[in-house]
């Protein structure tokens, strides 16, 4: 959008990225989080200790402190991101953001777009990749330094045949403009991480950098070039992550998620980048990596033991970022690089299935925490990634214990004389002056990040969200929906964590992305246990503790309504009805990037008879050593890319 601030690395003249005062920033973040958590914990202790504290109340207090700490972490991320975006400051360098492009630095980095796929829709894969490549070609001479590689692990013969025909057609359409290569492995060993490692060992030496794309990724040409320039300008950077925003959603559930991501994710990512500095995380796609650094330090070992907590590392991206940082390479998050998109599951059930796989991968990271050599921020990434799912189980335990405590309070008469030698009775004390503010503070911490995102959008680009009135209504709709589905996700996440800890393994299959019709029977099959739990919970609290019943309305109400919420939000017609009224509009629809416009114009056919893709380039095998936990090979440090360019110039 014209006049929209861009980061220093989003201009053509990419400069080295400095991150001043990193230790101070991280110390400030830790102090704010710990201080807020301690104050809330002390207040909660005072509430529980008023009439004597029981073992059950000690357990409630412990759960409250952990869950409150999780909430306050996201809150301070949002505050930092809001202030930086309000002041138009880059979260890394703290320099004021540029508003116009300046002279361009010549690009010399040889970059490859790599797209690992496994049993994906060939039409979807090729359409997105072609739109990305054509938008890249619009960048002029810089596009000559890019190639694309589709890395297939598909095993189904029909899928493979359609895949090859679709890629062959793409190669023909882009012939002479941009090279697109195709390789299919006969097995799926190591899944996506193994797919990328196999590519690096065979063809990694051909390239200085690789931009990893998922099957549903879509990236603008200017963003791709900006990533390459930024990596070129920072020879000590091993990875730069962008913020993928969901697009092209049709169901009500998909459109709510799409709206929330567009409204809040850039602000939250800005806050994360400010605290993380040069030890950011990697989300597995829509990011650029320095190939030699990746090959030297990101060969993943297997975890000892059997799945689910042993075997292949499933959430490999977190670990790869940690390995790069452990070896001395900087890892950056740039929240201001636009035109970075993805797709998300279209309904609540498919969304939960994806979370089931991610929960297993993130819980594996807890086994890596004790290993030596990790950067502090890498350890926090491991811990927070696991807490994203464990916190749901802790919330549910705390609510169940609180319900039990409320029940005990109704049946246990207060003892005025606890010993036979007391002269004065122990009068029961009431502490509403503490309880009410504590509940208010907790609610404010949950809602304020959303309110800050709304304020930014209202002041900066309301038209991109359909105007101020539609933006406000859409935000209220999103918050209401988030409150309703929160108990369902709490129950599902709790079940996922328990199943992983109990030793149940889940297959890491391809993500379901289609906007398919959600059947009522399917919705009920997956939600009836949550519905039954909500009904029992509501009846029990209403019978014995009517006051607590009303406090728990958002919890048991969301559980009881789980089936209709899942069914209705997974329908295209409701999502399209909302879109028709201009509700839940996002910049990707009102101000679509050129790559999104190109995607709508592309029609891909996979029925060309006897079409086969051209063979991949001649292999140039390289070494990608398997790493050892707790030990760093200092001699394996990758040379800076300038040395690589010198070698190329002399060859």
C-alpha positions as CSV (number, residue, x, y, z in Angstrom):
1,X,0.0,0.0,0.0
2,X,1.3,3.4,-0.9
3,X,2.9,5.2,2.1
4,X,3.0,2.0,4.2
5,X,6.2,1.9,6.3
6,X,8.7,-0.8,5.3
7,X,11.6,-2.2,7.2
8,X,15.1,-1.2,6.2
9,X,15.5,-4.6,4.6
10,X,12.3,-4.2,2.5
11,X,13.8,-1.4,0.5
12,X,16.1,-2.1,-2.4
13,X,19.1,-0.8,-0.5
14,X,19.4,-3.5,2.2
15,X,21.9,-2.5,4.9
16,X,23.5,-4.7,7.6
17,X,21.0,-5.3,10.4
18,X,22.2,-4.2,13.8
19,X,20.4,-5.2,17.0
20,X,21.5,-2.8,19.8
21,X,20.9,-3.4,23.5
22,X,19.9,-7.0,23.1
23,X,20.9,-8.0,26.6
24,X,18.9,-5.1,28.0
25,X,15.8,-5.9,26.0
26,X,15.8,-9.5,27.1
27,X,16.4,-8.6,30.7
28,X,13.5,-6.1,30.5
29,X,11.2,-8.8,29.0
30,X,12.1,-11.3,31.7
31,X,11.7,-8.7,34.5
32,X,8.3,-7.6,33.2
33,X,7.1,-11.1,32.8
34,X,8.4,-12.4,36.1
35,X,7.3,-9.3,38.1
36,X,3.8,-9.4,36.6
37,X,3.5,-13.2,37.4
38,X,4.8,-12.8,40.9
39,X,2.4,-10.0,41.7
40,X,-0.5,-11.9,40.4
41,X,0.6,-15.1,42.2
42,X,1.0,-13.1,45.5
43,X,-2.5,-11.6,45.1
44,X,-4.0,-15.1,44.4
45,X,-2.2,-16.5,47.4
46,X,-3.7,-13.7,49.5
47,X,-7.2,-14.6,48.3
48,X,-6.7,-18.3,49.0
49,X,-4.9,-17.8,52.3
50,X,-7.6,-15.6,53.8
51,X,-9.4,-18.4,55.7
52,X,-6.5,-20.9,55.6
53,X,-5.0,-22.6,52.6
54,X,-5.6,-26.3,51.8
55,X,-3.5,-28.7,49.7
56,X,-6.1,-28.4,46.9
57,X,-5.7,-24.6,47.0
58,X,-1.9,-24.9,46.8
59,X,-2.4,-26.9,43.6
60,X,-4.8,-24.2,42.2
61,X,-2.2,-21.5,43.1
62,X,0.6,-23.4,41.3
63,X,-1.5,-23.9,38.2
64,X,-2.6,-20.2,38.3
65,X,0.9,-18.9,38.4
66,X,2.0,-21.0,35.4
67,X,-1.0,-20.1,33.3
68,X,-0.9,-16.5,34.2
69,X,2.8,-16.4,33.3
70,X,1.9,-17.8,29.9
71,X,-0.8,-15.1,29.4
72,X,1.4,-12.2,30.5
73,X,4.2,-13.3,28.0
74,X,1.8,-12.7,25.1
75,X,0.6,-9.5,26.6
76,X,4.1,-8.0,26.8
77,X,4.8,-9.1,23.2
78,X,1.7,-7.2,22.1
79,X,2.6,-4.1,24.1
80,X,6.1,-4.0,22.6
81,X,4.8,-4.6,19.1
82,X,2.1,-1.9,19.5
83,X,4.6,0.7,20.6
84,X,7.1,0.0,17.9
85,X,4.5,0.0,15.1
86,X,2.9,3.1,16.6
87,X,6.3,4.9,16.5
88,X,7.2,3.3,13.1
89,X,10.4,1.7,14.4
90,X,12.1,-1.4,13.1
91,X,12.1,-3.9,16.0
92,X,15.7,-5.0,15.4
93,X,17.7,-1.9,14.6
94,X,15.1,0.5,16.2
95,X,15.7,2.8,13.3
96,X,12.7,4.7,11.9
97,X,11.0,2.8,9.0
98,X,11.5,4.0,5.5
99,X,8.5,5.1,3.4
100,X,10.1,5.0,0.0
101,X,12.5,2.8,-1.9
102,X,16.0,4.1,-2.5
103,X,18.8,3.0,-4.8
104,X,19.1,-0.8,-5.2
105,X,22.1,-2.8,-4.1
106,X,23.0,-5.3,-6.9
107,X,21.9,-8.8,-6.0
108,X,24.6,-11.5,-6.3
109,X,23.2,-14.4,-4.2
110,X,22.1,-17.5,-6.1
111,X,18.8,-18.5,-4.5
112,X,16.5,-21.5,-5.0
113,X,12.8,-21.7,-4.0
114,X,12.4,-25.2,-2.6
115,X,8.9,-26.7,-2.1
116,X,8.7,-30.0,-0.3
117,X,5.4,-31.8,-1.0
118,X,3.8,-35.0,0.1
119,X,0.5,-36.3,-1.3
120,X,-0.6,-32.7,-2.1
121,X,-3.1,-31.5,-4.8
122,X,-0.9,-31.0,-7.9
123,X,-3.2,-28.2,-9.1
124,X,-2.9,-26.3,-5.9
125,X,0.9,-26.8,-5.7
126,X,1.6,-25.7,-9.3
127,X,-0.9,-22.8,-9.3
128,X,0.7,-21.2,-6.2
129,X,4.3,-21.8,-7.4
130,X,3.5,-20.4,-10.8
131,X,2.0,-17.3,-9.3
132,X,5.1,-16.8,-7.1
133,X,7.5,-17.4,-10.0
134,X,5.6,-15.0,-12.3
135,X,5.6,-12.3,-9.6
136,X,9.3,-12.9,-9.2
137,X,9.9,-12.5,-12.9
138,X,8.3,-9.1,-12.7
139,X,11.2,-7.9,-10.6
140,X,13.5,-7.7,-13.7
141,X,17.1,-8.8,-13.7
142,X,17.1,-10.0,-10.1
143,X,14.9,-12.9,-11.1
144,X,17.8,-14.4,-13.2
145,X,19.5,-15.4,-9.9
146,X,16.5,-17.6,-8.8
147,X,15.5,-21.1,-9.6
148,X,12.7,-23.4,-8.2
149,X,12.8,-27.0,-7.0
150,X,9.8,-29.1,-6.2
151,X,10.8,-32.0,-3.9
152,X,8.2,-34.7,-3.9
153,X,7.8,-37.5,-1.4
154,X,4.4,-38.6,-2.8
155,X,3.9,-42.4,-2.9
156,X,0.4,-42.7,-4.4
157,X,0.8,-43.6,-8.1
158,X,-2.1,-41.4,-9.3
159,X,-0.9,-38.4,-7.3
160,X,2.6,-38.9,-8.6
161,X,1.4,-39.1,-12.3
162,X,-0.7,-36.0,-11.9
163,X,2.2,-34.3,-10.1
164,X,4.6,-35.0,-12.9
165,X,2.2,-33.8,-15.6
166,X,1.5,-30.6,-13.7
167,X,5.2,-29.8,-13.2
168,X,5.9,-30.6,-16.8
169,X,3.3,-28.1,-17.9
170,X,4.8,-25.5,-15.5
171,X,8.3,-26.1,-16.9
172,X,7.0,-25.5,-20.5
173,X,5.1,-22.3,-19.5
174,X,8.2,-20.9,-17.8
175,X,10.8,-22.2,-20.2
176,X,13.5,-19.6,-20.9
177,X,12.3,-17.4,-18.1
178,X,12.9,-19.3,-14.8
179,X,14.2,-22.8,-14.3
180,X,11.8,-25.2,-12.4
181,X,13.2,-28.6,-11.4
182,X,11.4,-31.6,-10.0
183,X,12.7,-34.5,-7.9
184,X,10.8,-37.4,-6.4
185,X,12.1,-39.6,-3.7
186,X,11.0,-43.3,-3.5
187,X,10.5,-43.1,0.2
188,X,9.4,-40.5,2.9
189,X,12.3,-41.1,5.3
190,X,12.7,-38.2,7.7
191,X,9.6,-36.6,6.3
192,X,10.0,-32.9,5.4
193,X,13.3,-32.5,7.2
194,X,14.7,-35.6,5.4
195,X,13.4,-34.3,2.1
196,X,15.2,-31.0,2.5
197,X,18.4,-32.7,3.8
198,X,18.4,-35.0,0.7
199,X,18.1,-32.0,-1.6
200,X,21.0,-30.2,0.2
201,X,23.3,-33.2,-0.1
202,X,22.5,-33.6,-3.8
203,X,22.2,-30.0,-5.0
204,X,23.0,-27.7,-2.1
205,X,26.3,-26.5,-3.4
206,X,24.7,-25.0,-6.5
207,X,23.1,-22.3,-4.3
208,X,24.0,-19.7,-1.7
209,X,20.5,-19.5,-0.2
210,X,17.2,-21.3,-0.3
211,X,13.7,-20.0,0.4
212,X,11.5,-22.8,1.9
213,X,7.9,-22.9,0.7
214,X,5.1,-25.1,1.9
215,X,2.7,-26.6,-0.6
216,X,0.2,-23.8,0.2
217,X,2.8,-21.0,0.4
218,X,2.6,-17.9,-1.7
219,X,5.2,-15.1,-1.7
220,X,5.5,-11.9,-3.7
221,X,8.5,-11.3,-6.0
222,X,9.6,-8.2,-4.2
223,X,9.6,-10.0,-0.8
224,X,11.7,-12.8,-2.3
225,X,14.2,-10.3,-3.6
226,X,14.2,-8.4,-0.4
227,X,15.0,-11.6,1.6
228,X,17.9,-12.4,-0.7
229,X,19.3,-8.8,-0.4
230,X,19.0,-8.8,3.3
231,X,20.8,-12.2,3.6
232,X,23.5,-10.8,1.3
233,X,23.9,-7.7,3.4
234,X,24.3,-9.7,6.6
235,X,27.0,-12.4,6.1
236,X,26.6,-13.6,9.7
237,X,22.9,-14.3,9.4
238,X,21.8,-17.9,8.7
239,X,18.0,-17.5,8.5
240,X,15.4,-14.7,8.1
241,X,11.8,-15.6,8.9
242,X,8.8,-13.7,7.5
243,X,5.3,-13.6,9.0
244,X,2.9,-15.7,6.8
245,X,-0.7,-14.4,6.7
246,X,-3.6,-16.8,5.8
247,X,-5.5,-16.0,2.6
248,X,-8.2,-17.4,0.3
249,X,-10.5,-18.6,3.1
250,X,-14.1,-19.4,2.4
251,X,-15.6,-21.0,5.5
252,X,-16.6,-18.9,8.5
253,X,-13.9,-20.6,10.6
254,X,-11.3,-20.0,8.0
255,X,-12.3,-16.4,7.6
256,X,-12.2,-15.7,11.3
257,X,-8.7,-17.1,11.6
258,X,-7.7,-15.2,8.5
259,X,-9.0,-11.9,10.0
260,X,-7.3,-12.5,13.3
261,X,-4.0,-13.3,11.7
262,X,-4.1,-10.2,9.5
263,X,-5.1,-7.9,12.4
264,X,-2.9,-9.2,15.2
265,X,0.0,-11.3,13.8
266,X,2.2,-8.5,12.5
267,X,2.0,-6.6,15.8
268,X,2.7,-9.7,17.9
269,X,5.6,-10.7,15.6
270,X,7.0,-7.2,15.9
271,X,7.1,-7.6,19.7
272,X,8.6,-11.0,19.4
273,X,11.3,-9.7,17.1
274,X,12.1,-6.9,19.6
275,X,12.7,-9.3,22.5
276,X,14.3,-12.1,20.5
277,X,16.8,-10.0,18.6
278,X,19.2,-12.2,16.6
279,X,18.0,-15.4,18.2
280,X,14.5,-15.6,16.5
281,X,12.6,-18.8,15.7
282,X,11.9,-20.6,12.4
283,X,8.4,-21.7,11.4
284,X,9.4,-24.1,8.7
285,X,8.4,-22.1,5.6
286,X,8.3,-18.6,4.0
287,X,11.8,-18.1,5.2
288,X,15.3,-17.8,3.7
289,X,18.2,-19.9,4.9
290,X,21.9,-19.7,4.1
291,X,22.5,-23.1,2.5
292,X,26.1,-23.7,3.7
293,X,25.2,-22.8,7.2
294,X,22.2,-25.1,7.1
295,X,24.2,-28.0,5.7
296,X,27.0,-27.6,8.2
297,X,24.8,-27.4,11.3
298,X,21.3,-28.7,10.7
299,X,21.7,-32.4,10.1
300,X,19.1,-33.7,12.6
301,X,19.8,-36.8,14.7
302,X,17.0,-39.0,16.0
303,X,15.8,-38.8,19.5
304,X,16.5,-41.9,21.6
305,X,13.5,-44.1,22.4
306,X,10.3,-44.8,20.6
307,X,7.6,-42.4,19.4
308,X,5.8,-40.2,20.3
309,X,8.6,-38.6,22.4
310,X,11.4,-40.4,20.6
311,X,12.4,-41.1,17.0
312,X,12.3,-38.5,14.2
313,X,12.2,-34.8,15.4
314,X,8.8,-33.8,14.1
315,X,8.8,-30.0,14.8
316,X,12.2,-29.8,13.1
317,X,12.0,-26.0,12.4
318,X,12.5,-24.9,16.0
319,X,15.5,-27.2,16.3
320,X,17.1,-26.1,13.1
321,X,16.9,-22.4,14.2
322,X,18.4,-23.4,17.6
323,X,21.2,-25.3,15.9
324,X,22.0,-22.3,13.7
325,X,22.1,-20.0,16.7
326,X,24.2,-22.5,18.7
327,X,26.8,-22.4,15.9
328,X,27.0,-18.6,16.0
329,X,24.7,-17.7,13.1
330,X,22.2,-15.0,13.7
331,X,18.5,-15.8,13.2
332,X,16.1,-12.9,12.4
333,X,12.4,-12.3,12.3
334,X,11.3,-9.6,9.9
335,X,7.6,-8.7,10.5
336,X,7.5,-5.9,8.0
337,X,8.2,-8.0,4.8
338,X,4.8,-8.2,3.2
339,X,3.3,-10.5,0.5
340,X,4.1,-13.7,2.5
341,X,1.0,-15.9,2.6
342,X,-0.2,-19.4,3.5
343,X,-3.5,-21.3,3.8
344,X,-5.0,-22.8,7.0
345,X,-7.4,-25.6,7.7
346,X,-11.0,-24.7,6.8
347,X,-12.8,-26.1,9.8
348,X,-12.3,-26.7,13.5
349,X,-11.8,-30.5,13.2
350,X,-9.0,-30.3,10.6
351,X,-7.4,-27.4,12.6
352,X,-7.4,-29.6,15.7
353,X,-5.9,-32.5,13.7
354,X,-3.0,-30.2,12.7
355,X,-2.6,-29.2,16.3
356,X,-2.4,-32.9,17.3
357,X,0.6,-33.4,15.1
358,X,2.2,-30.1,16.3
359,X,1.6,-30.9,19.9
360,X,3.6,-34.2,19.6
361,X,6.4,-32.4,17.9
362,X,6.6,-29.5,20.4
363,X,6.5,-31.8,23.4
364,X,9.5,-33.6,22.0
365,X,11.4,-30.3,22.5
366,X,11.2,-30.7,26.3
367,X,13.7,-33.5,26.0
368,X,16.2,-31.0,24.4
369,X,16.0,-28.4,27.1
370,X,18.7,-29.9,29.4
371,X,21.2,-30.2,26.5
372,X,24.2,-27.9,26.6
373,X,25.0,-25.2,24.1
374,X,21.5,-23.7,23.4
375,X,21.0,-20.0,23.4
376,X,18.7,-18.7,26.1
377,X,16.1,-17.6,23.5
378,X,16.3,-21.1,21.9
379,X,15.5,-22.7,25.2
380,X,12.5,-20.3,25.6
381,X,11.3,-21.2,22.1
382,X,11.4,-24.9,23.1
383,X,9.6,-24.2,26.4
384,X,7.0,-21.8,25.0
385,X,6.2,-24.2,22.1
386,X,5.4,-27.0,24.5
387,X,3.5,-24.6,26.8
388,X,1.2,-23.6,23.9
389,X,-0.4,-27.1,24.4
390,X,0.4,-27.9,28.0
391,X,-1.2,-24.6,29.2
392,X,-4.6,-25.9,28.0
393,X,-4.2,-29.0,30.2
394,X,-3.2,-26.7,33.1
395,X,-6.2,-24.4,32.5
396,X,-8.6,-27.4,32.5
397,X,-7.0,-28.8,35.7
398,X,-7.3,-25.4,37.4
399,X,-10.9,-25.0,36.4
400,X,-11.8,-28.5,37.6
401,X,-10.0,-28.0,40.9
402,X,-11.6,-24.6,41.3
403,X,-15.0,-26.2,40.7
404,X,-14.2,-28.9,43.3
405,X,-13.0,-26.2,45.8
406,X,-16.2,-24.2,45.3
407,X,-18.2,-27.4,45.9
408,X,-16.3,-28.1,49.1
409,X,-16.9,-24.6,50.4
410,X,-20.6,-25.1,50.1
411,X,-20.7,-28.4,52.1
412,X,-18.0,-27.5,54.7
413,X,-19.3,-25.3,57.4
414,X,-16.8,-22.8,58.8
415,X,-15.1,-23.8,62.0
416,X,-15.0,-20.8,64.3
417,X,-12.9,-22.5,67.0
418,X,-10.1,-24.6,65.5
419,X,-8.6,-25.5,68.9
420,X,-10.0,-26.0,72.3
421,X,-7.9,-23.2,73.8
422,X,-9.0,-20.3,71.6
423,X,-10.5,-17.3,73.3
424,X,-11.7,-15.6,70.1
425,X,-13.3,-17.3,67.1
426,X,-11.9,-17.4,63.6
427,X,-14.3,-15.2,61.7
428,X,-14.6,-16.0,58.0
429,X,-13.1,-13.2,55.8
430,X,-14.4,-12.0,52.4
431,X,-12.0,-10.6,49.9
432,X,-14.0,-9.3,46.9
433,X,-11.8,-6.2,46.8
434,X,-9.0,-8.4,45.7
435,X,-10.8,-11.1,43.8
436,X,-12.7,-8.8,41.4
437,X,-9.6,-6.7,40.4
438,X,-7.6,-10.0,39.9
439,X,-10.3,-11.3,37.6
440,X,-10.4,-8.0,35.8
441,X,-6.6,-7.9,35.3
442,X,-6.6,-11.4,33.9
443,X,-9.4,-10.6,31.5
444,X,-7.6,-7.4,30.5
445,X,-4.4,-9.3,29.7
446,X,-6.4,-11.6,27.4
447,X,-8.2,-8.8,25.6
448,X,-5.7,-5.9,25.5
449,X,-3.6,-7.4,22.8
450,X,-6.6,-7.6,20.6
451,X,-7.7,-4.1,21.5
452,X,-4.2,-2.8,20.6
453,X,-4.3,-4.5,17.2
454,X,-7.7,-2.8,16.6
455,X,-6.4,0.6,17.6
456,X,-3.4,0.2,15.1
457,X,-5.7,-0.8,12.3
458,X,-8.2,1.9,13.0
459,X,-5.5,4.6,13.0
460,X,-3.4,3.3,10.1
461,X,-5.4,1.4,7.5
462,X,-9.1,0.9,8.3
463,X,-10.0,0.8,4.7
464,X,-7.9,-2.4,4.3
465,X,-10.3,-4.1,6.7
466,X,-13.5,-2.7,5.1
467,X,-13.7,0.6,7.0
468,X,-13.9,1.4,10.7
469,X,-17.4,0.2,11.4
470,X,-16.9,-3.1,9.6
471,X,-13.5,-3.5,11.3
472,X,-15.0,-2.9,14.7
473,X,-17.9,-5.3,14.2
474,X,-15.5,-7.9,12.7
475,X,-13.2,-7.7,15.7
476,X,-16.1,-8.2,18.1
477,X,-17.3,-11.1,16.0
478,X,-13.8,-12.6,16.1
479,X,-13.4,-12.1,19.9
480,X,-16.8,-13.7,20.5
481,X,-16.0,-16.7,18.3
482,X,-12.6,-17.1,20.0
483,X,-14.3,-17.1,23.4
484,X,-16.7,-19.8,22.3
485,X,-14.2,-22.2,20.8
486,X,-11.6,-21.7,23.5
487,X,-13.1,-24.4,25.8
488,X,-13.3,-26.8,22.9
489,X,-9.6,-26.3,22.0
490,X,-8.7,-26.5,25.7
491,X,-10.3,-30.0,26.0
492,X,-8.8,-31.2,22.7
493,X,-5.3,-29.9,23.5
494,X,-5.5,-31.5,27.0
495,X,-6.4,-34.8,25.4
496,X,-3.5,-34.4,22.9
497,X,-1.0,-33.8,25.6
498,X,-2.3,-36.7,27.7
499,X,-2.2,-39.0,24.7
500,X,1.4,-38.1,23.9
501,X,2.5,-38.5,27.5
502,X,0.7,-41.9,27.5
503,X,2.7,-43.0,24.5
504,X,0.2,-42.8,21.7
505,X,1.8,-41.8,18.4
506,X,0.1,-40.1,15.5
507,X,1.2,-40.2,11.8
508,X,2.6,-36.9,10.5
509,X,0.6,-36.8,7.3
510,X,0.0,-34.0,4.9
511,X,-2.1,-31.1,6.1
512,X,-5.8,-30.9,5.2
513,X,-6.2,-27.5,3.5
514,X,-9.3,-27.9,1.3
515,X,-12.4,-25.8,2.1
516,X,-14.4,-29.0,2.2
517,X,-18.0,-29.2,3.5
518,X,-18.2,-30.1,7.2
519,X,-20.8,-32.8,7.7
520,X,-22.9,-32.7,10.8
521,X,-22.2,-36.4,11.6
522,X,-18.4,-35.6,11.5
523,X,-18.8,-32.6,13.7
524,X,-20.8,-34.5,16.3
525,X,-18.4,-37.5,16.2
526,X,-15.4,-35.3,17.2
527,X,-17.2,-33.1,19.7
528,X,-19.7,-35.3,21.7
529,X,-17.2,-36.0,24.5
530,X,-16.6,-32.3,25.0
531,X,-20.4,-31.7,24.9
532,X,-21.0,-34.4,27.5
533,X,-18.3,-32.9,29.8
534,X,-19.8,-29.4,29.4
535,X,-23.3,-30.6,30.3
536,X,-22.1,-32.6,33.4
537,X,-20.0,-29.6,34.5
538,X,-22.9,-27.2,34.1
539,X,-25.4,-29.4,35.9
540,X,-23.1,-30.1,38.8
541,X,-22.1,-26.5,39.5
542,X,-25.7,-25.3,39.0
543,X,-26.9,-27.9,41.6
544,X,-24.3,-27.3,44.3
545,X,-22.7,-23.9,43.6
546,X,-25.1,-21.7,41.6
547,X,-22.9,-18.6,41.9
548,X,-19.9,-20.5,40.4
549,X,-22.2,-21.8,37.7
550,X,-22.6,-18.3,36.2
551,X,-18.9,-17.6,36.4
552,X,-18.2,-20.8,34.4
553,X,-20.8,-19.9,31.7
554,X,-18.2,-19.2,29.0
555,X,-16.6,-22.6,29.7
556,X,-19.5,-25.0,29.8
557,X,-21.4,-22.9,27.2
558,X,-18.6,-23.3,24.7
559,X,-18.4,-27.1,25.4
560,X,-22.2,-27.6,25.1
561,X,-22.3,-25.7,21.8
562,X,-19.2,-27.5,20.4
563,X,-21.0,-29.6,17.7
564,X,-23.1,-26.8,16.2
565,X,-20.2,-24.4,16.4
566,X,-18.0,-26.9,14.6
567,X,-20.6,-27.7,12.0
568,X,-21.8,-24.1,11.2
569,X,-18.3,-22.5,11.2
570,X,-17.1,-25.2,8.7
571,X,-19.6,-24.2,6.0
572,X,-18.7,-22.2,3.0
573,X,-22.1,-20.6,2.8
574,X,-21.8,-18.8,6.2
575,X,-18.3,-17.6,5.3
576,X,-19.4,-16.3,2.0
577,X,-22.4,-14.6,3.6
578,X,-20.1,-12.8,6.0
579,X,-17.8,-11.8,3.1
580,X,-20.8,-10.5,1.1
581,X,-21.6,-8.0,3.9
582,X,-18.0,-6.9,4.0
583,X,-17.4,-8.5,7.5
584,X,-14.1,-10.1,8.3
585,X,-12.5,-8.4,5.3
586,X,-8.7,-8.4,5.2
587,X,-6.0,-6.6,3.2
588,X,-5.5,-9.7,1.1
589,X,-9.0,-9.1,-0.3
590,X,-9.4,-5.3,-0.3
591,X,-5.9,-4.5,-1.4
592,X,-4.6,-7.8,-2.8
593,X,-0.9,-8.1,-3.5
594,X,0.1,-8.7,-7.1
595,X,0.9,-12.4,-6.4
596,X,-2.6,-13.0,-5.2
597,X,-4.0,-11.3,-8.3
598,X,-1.8,-13.5,-10.4
599,X,-3.0,-16.6,-8.6
600,X,-6.7,-15.9,-9.5
601,X,-5.8,-15.7,-13.2
602,X,-3.9,-19.0,-13.3
603,X,-5.6,-22.1,-14.5
604,X,-3.7,-25.3,-14.2
605,X,-4.4,-28.5,-16.1
606,X,-3.0,-31.9,-15.1
607,X,-4.5,-33.9,-18.0
608,X,-1.7,-33.4,-20.6
609,X,-1.1,-36.9,-21.9
610,X,2.4,-38.4,-21.7
611,X,3.9,-35.2,-20.2
612,X,7.0,-35.8,-18.0
613,X,9.1,-33.2,-16.2
614,X,12.6,-32.5,-17.3
615,X,15.3,-34.3,-15.3
616,X,16.8,-32.4,-12.4
617,X,20.3,-30.9,-12.7
618,X,23.4,-33.0,-12.4
619,X,24.0,-33.8,-8.7
620,X,27.0,-32.3,-6.8
621,X,27.1,-34.3,-3.6
622,X,27.9,-32.4,-0.4
623,X,28.2,-33.4,3.3
624,X,25.5,-32.6,5.8
625,X,26.8,-34.1,9.1
626,X,24.4,-35.3,11.7
627,X,24.7,-33.1,14.8
628,X,25.4,-34.2,18.3
629,X,23.4,-32.8,21.3
630,X,25.5,-30.8,23.6
631,X,28.6,-30.6,21.4
632,X,29.5,-28.0,18.8
633,X,32.1,-28.7,16.1
634,X,33.9,-25.3,16.0
635,X,35.8,-26.4,12.9
636,X,32.6,-26.9,11.0
637,X,31.8,-23.2,11.0
638,X,30.6,-22.2,7.5
639,X,32.7,-19.6,5.7
640,X,31.1,-16.3,4.9
641,X,29.3,-16.1,1.6
642,X,31.8,-13.5,0.3
643,X,34.4,-16.2,0.2
644,X,32.0,-18.4,-1.8
645,X,31.6,-15.6,-4.3
646,X,35.4,-15.2,-4.6
647,X,35.7,-18.9,-5.3
648,X,33.1,-18.7,-7.9
649,X,34.8,-15.8,-9.5
650,X,38.1,-17.6,-9.8
651,X,36.6,-20.8,-11.1
